[in-house]
C-alpha cells in the first residue's frame, strides 16, 4: 500500500530570490542617510590615513588604519544586507545576531 494517495500533490517550493535585488524598505527615514554617511566617512578616514608618509610613533596610526578599514568594510556589509533581498533570505533573527 502506498503512503500517498493518487490525488496527493507534491508540495510546491517557493521560488528562490536572488540576493542582489535592491530594496530600501529596511532602512527608512533617517537610517539610510546615516548609514551612507558612516560608510563615506570611514572611507575618507582610510584615505587620509594612507596620505601619511612619515611618522615617528606609528603604532597609533596602525591602530587607526585597522579601525577605519574595519569600520568601512562593516558599513558596506550592513548596507548590502539591509538594502538587498539578503535580509529576507537570511531572516530577521540571523541579521540581528550578525
C-alpha positions as CSV (number, residue, x, y, z in Angstrom):
1,X,0.0,0.0,0.0
2,X,1.3,3.4,-1.0
3,X,1.8,6.1,1.6
4,X,0.3,8.8,-0.6
5,X,-3.0,8.6,-2.4
6,X,-3.1,9.2,-6.2
7,X,-4.7,12.6,-5.6
8,X,-1.9,14.0,-3.3
9,X,0.1,16.6,-5.0
10,X,3.7,17.4,-4.1
11,X,4.3,20.5,-2.0
12,X,5.3,23.4,-4.2
13,X,8.6,25.1,-3.3
14,X,8.7,28.9,-3.1
15,X,10.8,30.5,-5.8
16,X,14.3,31.5,-4.8
17,X,15.1,35.1,-4.9
18,X,18.4,36.5,-5.9
19,X,20.2,38.2,-3.0
20,X,21.1,41.2,-5.3
21,X,17.6,42.6,-5.7
22,X,17.8,46.2,-4.4
23,X,15.2,47.3,-1.8
24,X,15.2,50.1,0.7
25,X,12.3,49.0,2.9
26,X,14.5,48.1,5.9
27,X,16.4,51.4,6.0
28,X,13.6,54.0,6.0
29,X,13.7,57.6,7.2
30,X,16.9,58.9,8.7
31,X,18.6,55.5,8.9
32,X,19.7,55.3,5.3
33,X,21.4,58.7,5.1
34,X,23.2,57.9,8.4
35,X,24.5,54.6,7.1
36,X,25.6,56.1,3.8
37,X,27.3,59.0,5.7
38,X,29.0,56.4,8.0
39,X,30.4,54.5,5.0
40,X,31.7,57.6,3.3
41,X,33.2,59.0,6.5
42,X,35.0,55.7,7.2
43,X,36.3,55.6,3.6
44,X,37.6,59.2,4.0
45,X,39.4,58.1,7.2
46,X,41.1,55.2,5.3
47,X,42.2,57.6,2.5
48,X,43.5,60.2,5.0
49,X,45.5,57.5,6.8
50,X,47.1,56.4,3.6
51,X,48.3,60.0,2.9
52,X,50.6,60.0,5.9
53,X,54.1,59.4,4.6
54,X,56.3,59.7,7.7
55,X,55.5,59.1,11.4
56,X,57.7,58.9,14.5
57,X,55.4,56.8,16.6
58,X,53.4,54.6,14.1
59,X,51.6,52.3,16.5
60,X,48.6,54.7,16.9
61,X,48.5,55.2,13.2
62,X,48.4,51.4,12.6
63,X,45.5,51.1,15.1
64,X,43.7,53.9,13.3
65,X,44.2,52.2,10.0
66,X,42.8,48.9,11.3
67,X,39.8,50.6,12.9
68,X,38.9,52.8,9.9
69,X,39.3,50.0,7.4
70,X,37.2,47.6,9.6
71,X,34.5,50.3,10.0
72,X,34.4,50.8,6.2
73,X,34.1,47.1,5.5
74,X,31.5,46.5,8.2
75,X,29.5,49.6,7.0
76,X,29.5,48.2,3.4
77,X,28.4,44.8,4.7
78,X,25.5,46.4,6.7
79,X,24.4,48.4,3.7
80,X,24.5,45.3,1.5
81,X,22.4,43.3,3.9
82,X,19.8,45.9,4.6
83,X,19.5,47.3,1.1
84,X,19.2,43.9,-0.8
85,X,16.9,40.9,-0.5
86,X,19.6,39.2,1.5
87,X,17.7,40.4,4.6
88,X,14.7,38.2,3.8
89,X,16.9,35.3,2.7
90,X,18.8,35.2,6.0
91,X,15.9,36.1,8.2
92,X,15.4,38.8,10.7
93,X,16.8,36.8,13.7
94,X,20.0,36.0,11.9
95,X,20.5,39.5,10.8
96,X,20.1,40.8,14.4
97,X,22.6,38.2,15.5
98,X,25.0,39.4,12.9
